[in-house]
Amino acid sequence: MSTAMNFGNKSFRPRPPDKGSFPLDHFGECRAFQETFMRCLRESSFDSSRCRLQSKEYLQCRMDRQLMAKEPLEKLGFKDLMEEPKGEQSVKPT
């Protein structure tokens, strides 16, 4: 009895993961943002909390150029850095 494995019927098509990796920036479209972010990290002894604005701008650049999936920046941890729309500024009670 012969047990031959036939893989010809199905083909494997790799696909990138939904989150956790994104295409390389082959054309350097966001290189300036990346360099600014990396310079900030070096100057702050690699304390990423001090470079959140640069990180936000870099990720926004990647999303704008379809180098990563669009995500609301609030969902990526930048809610406190988001500007409130004009006319909707919160009024604090006294």
N, C-alpha and C positions, 0 to 999 in steps of 0.2 A: 504494500500500500504506500502510495506516495502522497506526501503532504506538501504541496508546493504553495508558497505564499505568493499571491497575485496582488501586486500593488499597482498595477496598471489601471485599475478602474477608478481609483481615487487619487487626486493630486493634492498635495499639501501646499497651501498658499500662506506664507508667513505674513503677519500683519503686526504693525507696531502696537505696543501696549497703549491703553487709553490714557493712562497717566504715568508719569515717572520718567519719560524720556521724550525727546523731541528732536527734529532734524537739525543737523549741523548748519550753521550759518555760512555756507560755502562762499557766498558773495560778499560777506562782511557788512551786511546791511545794518547790523546792530553793534558793530565793533566798537564804535565810540562810546556807546552806553556800557558795554562790557568793560572797556578799559577804565572808564570813570569808576565803575563799581569796584573793580579789582584794586585801583589806586586807593580808594576809600578804605577797603579792607586792610591793605598794607599799612596805611597811616593810622588806623585804629587798632593795631595789633590783632587783626582778624576778629574783631568784635562785630559780628554782623548786625547787631541791633543798632549800631551807630550808622549803618549804611542802608537803612531801609528805603529811603527815598530813591537812592541810586538803583537799588534792587527793583523797586516798583517801576521805575522808568525803563529799565532793561527788559523786564517782562512785558511791559506795555508795547515796547518796540517789537518784540518777538511776536506778540499777538497781532499787532497791526500788519505785520508782513507775513502772516500765516506760517510762522516757524514753530508755532505751538497752538494748541486749541484755545479758542477764546474762552475766558473765564472771567466772571466779575472779580475785580481786584479785591473787593470786600471778602470774597470767598478764599482768596489767596493770603489773607491775613493783613491787608492794608486798609481796613475800614477806618482806622484813626487818621490816615493820611489823605482820605478822600475829601474833596472840597464839597461843601453843601451848595446845592443849586441856589442861584440868586433869588431872593424873595421868599425862601423857605428857611432862613436862618432861625435857629431855635431861640426863643426868648426865655430867659431864665427868670423865674418868679423871684420877687424880692421879699 
